[in-house]
Amino acid sequence: MQIDEIKKFMKENKITYENLAEKSGLSISTIKKIFSKQAKYPRIDTMQAIEHALGLDEPVINWYMLTPEENELVTEYRKLVPSMQAYILDSVKKLNAAQSK
């Protein structure tokens, strides 16, 4: 679920950041950083805690099931400037194409 959808749900149900922090076990500062989009890439387990606290749990899907190595790869990828991200993505696609021949 997207941040904006969660914010809308919270507004409709009159749930404050303080309520959410208490229910989710997260700090109020973490909640505020996520909802102000200061935290661009919140951790999956953090978002799961928020969704669970609000009763918005979604079924587990494949991208939730990253291995530690995959998680590290995603974390490092996100630190790159856009041109380097594009280069890496293109390289991975070429490697996959070569591998399947």
MMTF fields as JSON, N, C-alpha, C and O atoms, coordinates in Angstrom:
{
  "mmtfVersion": "1.0.0",
  "mmtfProducer": "UNKNOWN",
  "numBonds": 403,
  "numAtoms": 404,
  "numGroups": 101,
  "numChains": 1,
  "numModels": 1,
  "chainsPerModel": [1],
  "groupsPerChain": [101],
  "chainIdList": ["A"],
  "bondAtomList": [4, 2, 8, 6, 12, 10, 16, 14, 20, 18, 24, 22, 28, 26, 32, 30, 36, 34, 40, 38, 44, 42, 48, 46, 52, 50, 56, 54, 60, 58, 64, 62, 68, 66, 72, 70, 76, 74, 80, 78, 84, 82, 88, 86, 92, 90, 96, 94, 100, 98, 104, 102, 108, 106, 112, 110, 116, 114, 120, 118, 124, 122, 128, 126, 132, 130, 136, 134, 140, 138, 144, 142, 148, 146, 152, 150, 156, 154, 160, 158, 164, 162, 168, 166, 172, 170, 176, 174, 180, 178, 184, 182, 188, 186, 192, 190, 196, 194, 200, 198, 204, 202, 208, 206, 212, 210, 216, 214, 220, 218, 224, 222, 228, 226, 232, 230, 236, 234, 240, 238, 244, 242, 248, 246, 252, 250, 256, 254, 260, 258, 264, 262, 268, 266, 272, 270, 276, 274, 280, 278, 284, 282, 288, 286, 292, 290, 296, 294, 300, 298, 304, 302, 308, 306, 312, 310, 316, 314, 320, 318, 324, 322, 328, 326, 332, 330, 336, 334, 340, 338, 344, 342, 348, 346, 352, 350, 356, 354, 360, 358, 364, 362, 368, 366, 372, 370, 376, 374, 380, 378, 384, 382, 388, 386, 392, 390, 396, 394, 400, 398],
  "bondOrderList": [1, 1, 1, 1, 1, 1, 1, 1, 1, 1, 1, 1, 1, 1, 1, 1, 1, 1, 1, 1, 1, 1, 1, 1, 1, 1, 1, 1, 1, 1, 1, 1, 1, 1, 1, 1, 1, 1, 1, 1, 1, 1, 1, 1, 1, 1, 1, 1, 1, 1, 1, 1, 1, 1, 1, 1, 1, 1, 1, 1, 1, 1, 1, 1, 1, 1, 1, 1, 1, 1, 1, 1, 1, 1, 1, 1, 1, 1, 1, 1, 1, 1, 1, 1, 1, 1, 1, 1, 1, 1, 1, 1, 1, 1, 1, 1, 1, 1, 1, 1],
  "groupList": [{"groupName": "MET", "atomNameList": ["N", "CA", "C", "O"], "elementList": ["N", "C", "C", "O"], "formalChargeList": [0, 0, 0, 0], "bondAtomList": [1, 0, 2, 1, 3, 2], "bondOrderList": [1, 1, 2], "singleLetterCode": "M", "chemCompType": "L-PEPTIDE LINKING"}, {"groupName": "GLN", "atomNameList": ["N", "CA", "C", "O"], "elementList": ["N", "C", "C", "O"], "formalChargeList": [0, 0, 0, 0], "bondAtomList": [1, 0, 2, 1, 3, 2], "bondOrderList": [1, 1, 2], "singleLetterCode": "Q", "chemCompType": "L-PEPTIDE LINKING"}, {"groupName": "ILE", "atomNameList": ["N", "CA", "C", "O"], "elementList": ["N", "C", "C", "O"], "formalChargeList": [0, 0, 0, 0], "bondAtomList": [1, 0, 2, 1, 3, 2], "bondOrderList": [1, 1, 2], "singleLetterCode": "I", "chemCompType": "L-PEPTIDE LINKING"}, {"groupName": "ASP", "atomNameList": ["N", "CA", "C", "O"], "elementList": ["N", "C", "C", "O"], "formalChargeList": [0, 0, 0, 0], "bondAtomList": [1, 0, 2, 1, 3, 2], "bondOrderList": [1, 1, 2], "singleLetterCode": "D", "chemCompType": "L-PEPTIDE LINKING"}, {"groupName": "GLU", "atomNameList": ["N", "CA", "C", "O"], "elementList": ["N", "C", "C", "O"], "formalChargeList": [0, 0, 0, 0], "bondAtomList": [1, 0, 2, 1, 3, 2], "bondOrderList": [1, 1, 2], "singleLetterCode": "E", "chemCompType": "L-PEPTIDE LINKING"}, {"groupName": "LYS", "atomNameList": ["N", "CA", "C", "O"], "elementList": ["N", "C", "C", "O"], "formalChargeList": [0, 0, 0, 0], "bondAtomList": [1, 0, 2, 1, 3, 2], "bondOrderList": [1, 1, 2], "singleLetterCode": "K", "chemCompType": "L-PEPTIDE LINKING"}, {"groupName": "PHE", "atomNameList": ["N", "CA", "C", "O"], "elementList": ["N", "C", "C", "O"], "formalChargeList": [0, 0, 0, 0], "bondAtomList": [1, 0, 2, 1, 3, 2], "bondOrderList": [1, 1, 2], "singleLetterCode": "F", "chemCompType": "L-PEPTIDE LINKING"}, {"groupName": "ASN", "atomNameList": ["N", "CA", "C", "O"], "elementList": ["N", "C", "C", "O"], "formalChargeList": [0, 0, 0, 0], "bondAtomList": [1, 0, 2, 1, 3, 2], "bondOrderList": [1, 1, 2], "singleLetterCode": "N", "chemCompType": "L-PEPTIDE LINKING"}, {"groupName": "THR", "atomNameList": ["N", "CA", "C", "O"], "elementList": ["N", "C", "C", "O"], "formalChargeList": [0, 0, 0, 0], "bondAtomList": [1, 0, 2, 1, 3, 2], "bondOrderList": [1, 1, 2], "singleLetterCode": "T", "chemCompType": "L-PEPTIDE LINKING"}, {"groupName": "TYR", "atomNameList": ["N", "CA", "C", "O"], "elementList": ["N", "C", "C", "O"], "formalChargeList": [0, 0, 0, 0], "bondAtomList": [1, 0, 2, 1, 3, 2], "bondOrderList": [1, 1, 2], "singleLetterCode": "Y", "chemCompType": "L-PEPTIDE LINKING"}, {"groupName": "LEU", "atomNameList": ["N", "CA", "C", "O"], "elementList": ["N", "C", "C", "O"], "formalChargeList": [0, 0, 0, 0], "bondAtomList": [1, 0, 2, 1, 3, 2], "bondOrderList": [1, 1, 2], "singleLetterCode": "L", "chemCompType": "L-PEPTIDE LINKING"}, {"groupName": "ALA", "atomNameList": ["N", "CA", "C", "O"], "elementList": ["N", "C", "C", "O"], "formalChargeList": [0, 0, 0, 0], "bondAtomList": [1, 0, 2, 1, 3, 2], "bondOrderList": [1, 1, 2], "singleLetterCode": "A", "chemCompType": "L-PEPTIDE LINKING"}, {"groupName": "SER", "atomNameList": ["N", "CA", "C", "O"], "elementList": ["N", "C", "C", "O"], "formalChargeList": [0, 0, 0, 0], "bondAtomList": [1, 0, 2, 1, 3, 2], "bondOrderList": [1, 1, 2], "singleLetterCode": "S", "chemCompType": "L-PEPTIDE LINKING"}, {"groupName": "GLY", "atomNameList": ["N", "CA", "C", "O"], "elementList": ["N", "C", "C", "O"], "formalChargeList": [0, 0, 0, 0], "bondAtomList": [1, 0, 2, 1, 3, 2], "bondOrderList": [1, 1, 2], "singleLetterCode": "G", "chemCompType": "PEPTIDE LINKING"}, {"groupName": "PRO", "atomNameList": ["N", "CA", "C", "O"], "elementList": ["N", "C", "C", "O"], "formalChargeList": [0, 0, 0, 0], "bondAtomList": [1, 0, 2, 1, 3, 2], "bondOrderList": [1, 1, 2], "singleLetterCode": "P", "chemCompType": "L-PEPTIDE LINKING"}, {"groupName": "ARG", "atomNameList": ["N", "CA", "C", "O"], "elementList": ["N", "C", "C", "O"], "formalChargeList": [0, 0, 0, 0], "bondAtomList": [1, 0, 2, 1, 3, 2], "bondOrderList": [1, 1, 2], "singleLetterCode": "R", "chemCompType": "L-PEPTIDE LINKING"}, {"groupName": "HIS", "atomNameList": ["N", "CA", "C", "O"], "elementList": ["N", "C", "C", "O"], "formalChargeList": [0, 0, 0, 0], "bondAtomList": [1, 0, 2, 1, 3, 2], "bondOrderList": [1, 1, 2], "singleLetterCode": "H", "chemCompType": "L-PEPTIDE LINKING"}, {"groupName": "VAL", "atomNameList": ["N", "CA", "C", "O"], "elementList": ["N", "C", "C", "O"], "formalChargeList": [0, 0, 0, 0], "bondAtomList": [1, 0, 2, 1, 3, 2], "bondOrderList": [1, 1, 2], "singleLetterCode": "V", "chemCompType": "L-PEPTIDE LINKING"}, {"groupName": "TRP", "atomNameList": ["N", "CA", "C", "O"], "elementList": ["N", "C", "C", "O"], "formalChargeList": [0, 0, 0, 0], "bondAtomList": [1, 0, 2, 1, 3, 2], "bondOrderList": [1, 1, 2], "singleLetterCode": "W", "chemCompType": "L-PEPTIDE LINKING"}],
  "groupTypeList": [0, 1, 2, 3, 4, 2, 5, 5, 6, 0, 5, 4, 7, 5, 2, 8, 9, 4, 7, 10, 11, 4, 5, 12, 13, 10, 12, 2, 12, 8, 2, 5, 5, 2, 6, 12, 5, 1, 11, 5, 9, 14, 15, 2, 3, 8, 0, 1, 11, 2, 4, 16, 11, 10, 13, 10, 3, 4, 14, 17, 2, 7, 18, 9, 0, 10, 8, 14, 4, 4, 7, 4, 10, 17, 8, 4, 9, 15, 5, 10, 17, 14, 12, 0, 1, 11, 9, 2, 10, 3, 12, 17, 5, 5, 10, 7, 11, 11, 1, 12, 5],
  "groupIdList": [1, 2, 3, 4, 5, 6, 7, 8, 9, 10, 11, 12, 13, 14, 15, 16, 17, 18, 19, 20, 21, 22, 23, 24, 25, 26, 27, 28, 29, 30, 31, 32, 33, 34, 35, 36, 37, 38, 39, 40, 41, 42, 43, 44, 45, 46, 47, 48, 49, 50, 51, 52, 53, 54, 55, 56, 57, 58, 59, 60, 61, 62, 63, 64, 65, 66, 67, 68, 69, 70, 71, 72, 73, 74, 75, 76, 77, 78, 79, 80, 81, 82, 83, 84, 85, 86, 87, 88, 89, 90, 91, 92, 93, 94, 95, 96, 97, 98, 99, 100, 101],
  "secStructList": [7, 7, 2, 2, 2, 2, 2, 2, 2, 2, 2, 2, 6, 6, 7, 7, 2, 2, 2, 2, 2, 2, 2, 2, 6, 7, 7, 2, 2, 2, 2, 2, 2, 2, 2, 6, 6, 7, 1, 1, 1, 7, 7, 2, 2, 2, 2, 2, 2, 2, 2, 2, 2, 2, 6, 7, 7, 7, 7, 7, 7, 4, 4, 4, 7, 7, 7, 2, 2, 2, 2, 2, 2, 2, 2, 2, 2, 2, 2, 1, 7, 2, 2, 2, 2, 2, 2, 2, 2, 2, 2, 2, 2, 2, 2, 2, 2, 2, 2, 6, 7],
  "xCoordList": [0.851, 0.0, 0.899, 1.933, 0.507, 1.288, 1.055, 0.009, 2.038, 1.97, 0.718, 0.019, 0.445, -0.722, -2.031, -2.956, -2.109, -3.301, -3.435, -4.531, -2.306, -2.32, -2.71, -3.487, -2.169, -2.518, -4.018, -4.655, -4.572, -6.012, -6.814, -7.777, -6.412, -7.084, -7.031, -8.032, -5.86, -5.706, -6.594, -7.214, -6.653, -7.49, -8.964, -9.694, -9.388, -10.788, -11.175, -12.321, -10.21, -10.473, -9.96, -9.93, -9.56, -9.111, -8.036, -8.104, -7.04, -5.91, -4.733, -4.339, -4.182, -3.053, -1.736, -1.687, -0.669, 0.656, 0.997, 1.647, 0.552, 0.81, 0.117, 0.704, -1.144, -1.873, -1.144, -0.975, -0.719, -0.041, 1.279, 1.611, 2.03, 3.302, 3.071, 3.803, 2.068, 1.759, 1.349, 1.813, 0.475, -0.02, 1.042, 1.056, 1.929, 2.916, 4.208, 4.977, 4.452, 5.705, 6.856, 8.01, 6.548, 7.564, 7.628, 6.671, 8.754, 8.875, 8.076, 7.854, 7.655, 6.91, 7.778, 7.268, 9.081, 9.961, 10.039, 10.077, 10.064, 10.066, 8.781, 8.812, 7.657, 6.354, 6.336, 5.929, 6.779, 6.758, 7.678, 7.323, 8.86, 9.78, 9.17, 9.313, 8.49, 7.876, 6.747, 6.675, 5.872, 4.709, 5.023, 4.24, 6.162, 6.581, 7.429, 7.864, 7.654, 8.468, 9.932, 10.68, 10.328, 11.733, 12.513, 13.674, 11.878, 12.446, 11.957, 10.831, 12.805, 12.371, 12.1, 11.18, 12.893, 12.762, 12.653, 13.618, 11.479, 11.337, 11.505, 11.185, 12.009, 12.227, 10.888, 9.853, 10.942, 9.729, 9.102, 7.884, 9.923, 9.346, 8.714, 7.773, 9.216, 8.609, 7.232, 6.272, 7.142, 5.852, 4.871, 3.671, 5.374, 4.506, 3.949, 2.786, 4.786, 4.333, 3.225, 2.249, 3.374, 2.357, 1.057, -0.015, 1.158, -0.032, -0.717, -1.944, 0.071, -0.492, -1.218, -2.319, -0.59, -1.195, -2.521, -3.42, -2.647, -3.878, -4.859, -5.961, -4.464, -5.328, -5.378, -6.361, -4.321, -4.28, -3.324, -2.81, -3.094, -2.154, -2.575, -3.747, -1.607, -1.85, -1.177, -0.237, -1.637, -0.972, 0.497, 0.855, 1.328, 2.757, 2.947, 2.379, 3.752, 4.048, 5.556, 6.316, 5.971, 7.366, 8.388, 9.425, 8.149, 9.18, 9.38, 10.385, 8.48, 8.668, 9.665, 10.198, 9.915, 10.694, 12.145, 12.706, 12.745, 14.12, 15.075, 14.89, 16.098, 17.163, 18.013, 17.903, 18.846, 19.729, 20.611, 20.861, 21.08, 21.917, 21.115, 21.608, 19.876, 19.026, 18.702, 18.696, 18.438, 18.158, 19.365, 19.218, 20.561, 21.785, 21.963, 22.349, 21.678, 21.794, 20.845, 21.246, 19.615, 18.626, 19.074, 18.983, 19.556, 20.003, 21.146, 21.138, 22.13, 23.272, 22.85, 23.322, 21.957, 21.454, 20.797, 21.005, 20.004, 19.277, 20.208, 19.799, 21.434, 22.401, 23.034, 23.635, 22.897, 23.507, 22.731, 21.525, 23.449, 22.778, 21.998, 22.34, 20.951, 20.096, 20.852, 20.495, 21.868, 22.593, 23.301, 23.371, 23.821, 24.473, 23.437, 23.7, 22.255, 21.19, 20.803, 20.622, 20.68, 20.326, 21.408, 21.098, 22.664, 23.778, 23.724, 23.876, 23.508, 23.446, 22.275, 22.428, 21.117, 19.944, 20.187, 19.858, 20.764, 21.077, 22.066, 21.915, 23.079, 24.081, 23.447, 23.763, 22.568, 21.91, 21.04, 21.014, 20.343, 19.523, 20.391, 20.019, 21.552, 22.462, 23.009, 23.119, 23.35, 23.84, 22.779, 23.087, 21.544, 20.452, 20.216, 19.959, 20.298, 20.119, 21.222, 20.957, 22.474, 23.589, 23.489, 23.862, 23.0, 22.873, 21.832, 21.98, 20.77, 19.703, 19.983, 19.168, 21.115, 21.451, 22.071, 22.416],
  "yCoordList": [-1.173, 0.0, 1.241, 1.264, 2.249, 3.477, 4.407, 4.355, 5.249, 6.19, 7.065, 7.263, 7.58, 8.463, 7.731, 8.325, 6.461, 5.672, 5.468, 5.527, 5.229, 5.044, 6.345, 6.337, 7.467, 8.777, 9.035, 9.519, 8.712, 8.906, 8.044, 8.514, 6.78, 5.877, 6.425, 6.409, 6.911, 7.453, 8.674, 8.827, 9.538, 10.737, 10.357, 10.882, 9.438, 9.002, 8.359, 8.459, 7.702, 6.991, 7.742, 7.2, 8.993, 9.874, 9.227, 9.245, 8.653, 8.026, 8.993, 9.416, 9.336, 10.271, 9.513, 8.292, 10.266, 9.664, 9.058, 8.016, 9.72, 9.214, 7.868, 6.943, 7.767, 6.492, 5.402, 4.281, 5.752, 4.783, 4.344, 3.159, 5.278, 4.935, 3.956, 2.976, 4.22, 3.349, 1.952, 0.952, 1.89, 0.596, -0.206, -1.435, 0.492, -0.198, -0.508, -1.368, 0.189, 0.001, 0.78, 0.59, 1.657, 2.49, 3.841, 4.255, 4.513, 5.825, 6.856, 6.704, 7.893, 8.968, 9.644, 10.075, 9.74, 10.378, 9.535, 10.086, 8.212, 7.34, 7.518, 7.64, 7.535, 7.724, 9.049, 9.095, 10.121, 11.441, 11.486, 12.087, 10.859, 10.842, 10.107, 10.534, 9.002, 8.233, 9.021, 9.094, 9.607, 10.29, 11.658, 12.184, 12.237, 13.493, 13.209, 14.124, 11.919, 11.425, 11.832, 11.847, 12.158, 12.417, 11.105, 11.093, 10.014, 8.672, 8.153, 7.668, 8.255, 7.895, 6.415, 6.027, 5.586, 4.149, 3.478, 2.885, 3.572, 2.919, 1.412, 0.825, 0.801, -0.637, -1.37, -0.886, -2.525, -3.317, -3.69, -3.605, -4.103, -4.503, -3.324, -3.506, -2.122, -0.924, -0.684, -0.408, -0.79, -0.596, -1.707, -1.462, -2.915, -4.01, -3.735, -4.028, -3.171, -2.848, -1.799, -1.889, -0.806, 0.239, -0.366, -0.125, -1.149, -1.767, -2.693, -2.709, -3.456, -4.376, -3.595, -3.962, -2.518, -1.708, -1.111, -0.91, -0.827, -0.241, -1.284, -0.943, -2.55, -3.606, -3.637, -4.087, -3.16, -3.091, -4.118, -3.933, -5.179, -6.204, -6.699, -6.983, -6.795, -7.375, -8.739, -8.981, -9.621, -10.915, -10.729, -9.797, -11.609, -11.548, -11.811, -12.75, -10.973, -11.149, -11.316, -11.069, -11.719, -12.096, -11.046, -11.411, -9.78, -8.796, -8.643, -8.068, -9.127, -9.13, -10.221, -10.197, -11.157, -12.337, -12.22, -13.192, -11.063, -10.88, -11.612, -11.638, -12.204, -12.792, -11.653, -10.528, -11.902, -10.836, -10.245, -9.04, -11.091, -10.604, -9.702, -8.674, -10.109, -9.295, -7.955, -6.913, -7.99, -6.761, -5.826, -4.617, -6.398, -5.591, -4.988, -3.828, -5.784, -5.303, -4.133, -3.128, -4.252, -3.179, -1.929, -0.815, -2.12, -0.995, -0.247, 0.983, -0.987, -0.355, 0.301, 1.388, -0.361, 0.183, 1.541, 2.466, 1.659, 2.901, 4.062, 5.22, 3.775, 4.827, 5.431, 6.503, 4.742, 5.202, 6.358, 6.501, 7.176, 8.232, 7.57, 6.46, 8.229, 7.602, 7.046, 5.978, 7.723, 7.212, 5.892, 5.006, 5.766, 4.511, 3.41, 2.246, 3.771, 2.776, 2.219, 1.012, 3.11, 2.681, 1.762, 0.768, 2.092, 1.277, -0.118, -1.122, -0.177, -1.462, -2.296, -3.488, -1.676, -2.403, -2.961, -4.115, -2.145, -2.588, -3.752, -4.72, -3.654, -4.723, -6.028, -7.096, -5.945, -7.154, -7.786, -9.009, -6.969, -7.498, -8.22, -9.284, -7.638, -8.27, -9.588, -10.573, -9.602, -10.834, -11.925, -13.079, -11.574, -12.545, -13.066, -14.256, -12.184, -12.597, -13.557, -14.566, -13.242, -14.104, -15.443, -16.47, -15.445, -16.67, -17.612, -18.832, -17.036, -17.898, -18.438, -19.182, -18.082, -18.613, -19.973, -20.569],
  "zCoordList": [0.0, 0.0, 0.0, 0.669, -0.739, -0.867, 0.331, 0.978, 0.609, 1.731, 1.643, 2.637, 0.454, 0.294, 0.608, 1.163, 0.259, 0.573, 2.082, 2.638, 2.723, 4.176, 4.866, 5.82, 4.382, 4.96, 4.828, 5.763, 3.667, 3.439, 4.411, 5.016, 4.557, 5.477, 6.901, 7.617, 7.304, 8.657, 8.862, 9.914, 7.86, 7.973, 8.082, 8.923, 7.22, 7.236, 8.57, 9.008, 9.205, 10.449, 11.679, 12.783, 11.468, 12.551, 13.425, 14.654, 12.738, 13.427, 13.351, 12.264, 14.489, 14.536, 14.414, 14.559, 14.143, 14.105, 15.466, 15.549, 16.517, 17.867, 18.081, 18.642, 17.627, 17.72, 16.947, 17.428, 15.748, 14.892, 15.508, 15.48, 16.058, 16.695, 17.838, 17.983, 18.633, 19.773, 19.317, 19.865, 18.307, 17.829, 17.082, 17.144, 16.379, 15.539, 16.273, 15.843, 17.382, 18.094, 17.485, 17.869, 16.536, 15.908, 16.621, 17.275, 16.486, 17.115, 16.323, 15.122, 17.013, 16.354, 15.295, 14.261, 15.545, 14.558, 13.286, 12.186, 13.418, 12.236, 11.449, 10.224, 12.142, 11.489, 10.721, 9.561, 11.376, 10.725, 9.515, 8.501, 9.594, 8.451, 7.268, 6.122, 7.549, 6.469, 5.812, 4.585, 6.613, 6.053, 5.459, 4.668, 5.834, 5.203, 3.967, 3.268, 3.715, 2.597, 2.737, 1.759, 3.956, 4.245, 4.162, 3.754, 4.546, 4.392, 3.046, 2.936, 2.017, 0.663, 0.495, -0.225, 1.155, 1.003, 2.375, 2.857, 3.0, 4.309, 4.177, 3.143, 5.232, 5.224, 5.115, 5.573, 4.509, 4.31, 5.645, 5.802, 6.613, 7.898, 8.622, 9.395, 8.384, 8.97, 8.37, 9.089, 7.05, 6.388, 6.762, 6.882, 6.943, 7.373, 8.765, 9.045, 9.639, 11.002, 10.953, 11.698, 10.079, 9.931, 9.403, 9.957, 8.337, 7.749, 8.748, 8.848, 9.481, 10.473, 11.577, 11.985, 12.053, 13.116, 12.669, 13.486, 11.386, 10.854, 10.336, 9.906, 10.375, 9.857, 8.349, 7.761, 7.723, 6.264, 5.671, 4.568, 6.393, 5.923, 4.552, 4.303, 3.684, 2.366, 2.334, 3.092, 1.481, 1.389, 1.026, 0.306, 1.522, 1.212, -0.265, -0.822, -0.893, -2.31, -2.473, -1.536, -3.618, -3.842, -3.427, -2.873, -3.666, -3.35, -1.854, -1.436, -1.044, 0.402, 0.8, 1.91, -0.08, 0.249, -0.229, -0.734, -0.079, -0.511, 0.423, 1.64, -0.179, 0.63, 1.181, 0.694, 2.165, 2.664, 1.559, 1.54, 0.644, -0.456, -1.41, -1.873, -1.691, -2.561, -1.894, -2.55, -0.611, 0.12, 0.081, -0.096, 0.247, 0.185, -1.209, -1.35, -2.225, -3.602, -3.853, -4.439, -3.424, -3.588, -2.825, -3.341, -1.6, -0.781, -1.454, -1.512, -1.961, -2.631, -3.949, -4.281, -4.7, -5.963, -5.75, -6.536, -4.686, -4.409, -4.067, -4.144, -3.697, -3.374, -4.627, -4.568, -5.754, -6.995, -7.616, -7.411, -8.377, -9.137, -10.27, -10.678, -10.789, -11.817, -13.021, -13.52, -13.494, -14.67, -14.36, -15.212, -13.145, -12.755, -12.538, -12.839, -12.015, -11.869, -13.243, -13.403, -14.227, -15.58, -16.153, -16.809, -15.906, -16.386, -15.76, -16.457, -14.453, -13.754, -14.27, -14.536, -14.41, -14.897, -16.291, -16.566, -17.174, -18.525, -18.495, -19.241, -17.632, -17.509, -17.042, -17.565, -16.074, -15.561, -16.651, -16.796, -17.402, -18.497, -19.527, -20.02, -19.85, -20.814, -20.264, -20.994, -18.974, -18.355, -18.394, -18.695, -18.096, -18.141, -19.534, -19.716, -20.537, -21.929, -22.349, -23.003, -21.969, -22.315, -21.612, -22.179, -20.41, -19.614, -20.203, -20.135, -20.788, -21.299, -22.689, -23.235, -23.27, -24.619, -24.52, -25.54]
}
